[in-house]
Amino acid sequence: MTLRARLSALYPETSGRRLKQWLEGGRVRVNGEVVKRGDVSVTATDRVELGGPPPPPFPPLLRLVHEDDDLLVIDKPPGLLTVSTESERERTAYRLLRDWLDARGAGRIFVVHRLDRETSGLVVFARTGAAKEALQAQFKARQPERVYVARVEGRVRDDEGTLVSRLHEDRGLRVRPARGDEAGRESITRYRILERLPDATLLELTLTTGRRGQIRSQLAALGHPIVGDRAYGSRRDPLHRVCLHATRLGFTHRSRRWVVFDSPIPAGFYSGGPSRNRPAIHMGASTGPPSPQRSSRPGEPGALLGSARRRVTAPRPPPRRMK
């Protein structure tokens, strides 16, 4: 008797097409071994078993950087909301992750922070209420390390500096520097030049505060809007996206370890041309929490050009505050 015939006898109400899907999907085992061919001979003493369906695939729009019992870290593409708005409730990173976890029966997720729709890069979600509270307390205390890379228009003069402003959100939800006596929230961003290009500059930006639209508004006020950011005055859009990427995220894990996640700078930020392929992810080790002012320049030892990775260290010393 063939395996297909045995399966037909065991599951008489099942169509031949479904039996083929079971076999090709690796769900059928004979004596504990996966068998994918229906023409294999089996005897009456052979044990034929049908396993459960394969786990659902991770959402293809996202890149899974890290998963454990407390949190998920993903790499979000540009053009995708982190969480829903009044006009868009379905196509969000949160919804994609929630549906994926539901299909696995793997519990809930909780929003910790968010990236603008136009910004790509690293986002962390909590998997328990306790993890959410712990992470949000760190963000409120300005403890996480949050590093971005931007390609901006023009050649920035100073090699490094600090952008300090009061940001105001107007009725149209546009974030801009406060004028006169307008109410505004203190916003601080440190930057350093990674590379000067003929008509643009590649900047590394480290957040001290984390206001909505902070980097985009401050760079526009500096006279160097982010390439592709037409909402803030950019005149060029060669990559058909806002050239802002969350490249590093570090925080204290619930295990009390300081963890750092890195995502590579999109190749198009250097060349100004489209980057078609997103690199694979691997995981590596770290010697300790990096200093915002001494992080590796792309191409130097310790820099990440072709992968996103996780680095874990021992319990972190008290966080350094930027002045």
Residue, then its C-alpha position, 0 to 999 in steps of 0.5 A: m500500500t502506498l502512503r497516499a492510499r493509507l492516508s485516504a483510508l485514514y481520512p476518507e473525507t479528505s480530498g486528494r488535493r488536501l492530502k498532497q498539501w499535507l505531504e508537501g507541507g511536511r505534516v505527514r510522518v511515518n514511524g516518526e520521520v517526515v515523508k513528503r512523497g505519496d508513492v512511498s510504500v507502507t505496511a500495516t505495521d508502519r505508524v502513520e501520523l498527521g502533524g499540526p499545520p506549519p507555523p504562520p510565516f512572519p509578515p513579509l513587510l517586516r524584518l524580525v530582529h529579536e523575539d523573546d518572552d518579554l519583547l519583539v524588535i522589528d525592522k519597519p520599512p518606510g511607508l508603514l504606520t507603527v500603529s493605527t490612525e483614524s484613516e488607517r487601521e488595518r495596514t500597520a506594524y502593530r496589526l501585522l504583528r498582532d495577527w501573526l501572534d494570534a495565528r501562533g496562539a502566542g499572546r498579545i503585544f503592547v505598543v511601547h513607542r513608534l516611528d513616523r510612517e515615513t521613517s524606517g528602522l527599529v521598533v520594540f513592542a512588549r509582549t507583557g503588560a509588565a514589560k510594557e510598563a518597564l520599557q515605557a518608564q525607560f523612554k520617559a526617563r530618556q534612558p534608551e539609546r536611540v540613534y538615527v541616520a539621515r541623508v540631508e540636503g546640502r553640505v552641513r558645515d560643522d562636523e558635530g553639534t547639538l540641536v536644541s529647540r522648543l517644538h510646537e504642534d499646530r492644528g494641522l498636526r505639523v511639528r515646527p519650532a515654537r514662535g515667540d510665546e507659543a507653547g513648545r516642548e524642549s527637544i534635543t538632538r545630537y548629530r555628527i557627520l558620517e560622510r559629506l557627499p557632493d550635494a548632501t550630507l549623511l548624518e548620525l543623530t542621537l536623540t536626547t528627547g524623543r518628540r514626534g517629528q523632532i529630527r525632521s523639524q530640527l533639520a529643516a530649521l537648520g536649513h538641511p531638510i531630510v532628502g525626500d521629506r517634502a513636508y519639511g521643504s525637501r526639493r529632491d526625492p531620488l529614493h521615493r522615501v524620506c531618508l531617515h532610518a532608526t539604526r540603533l536601539g538600546f535599553t535595559h531588558r527585563s533581565r537587567r541586561w543592557v541590550v543593543f539592536d542595530s539595523p544597517i543603513p540603507a545603501g541608497f543613503y550613500s549612493g542616492g539611488p534605490s536600494r532593492n535588497r534588504p540584507a539578512i539578519h544575524m546576531g553577534a556579541s558586544t563588549g558593552p554599551p556604546s557611547p553616542q559620541r564614539s559609535s562606529r562609523p560605517g565601514e570601521p570595525g564594529a560597524l554594521l553594513g550588511s545585517a541587523r544584529r543584537r548585542v547583549t551586555a552585562p547589567r548596564p551602569p547608570p545611563r549617561r545624560m547628554k548636556 
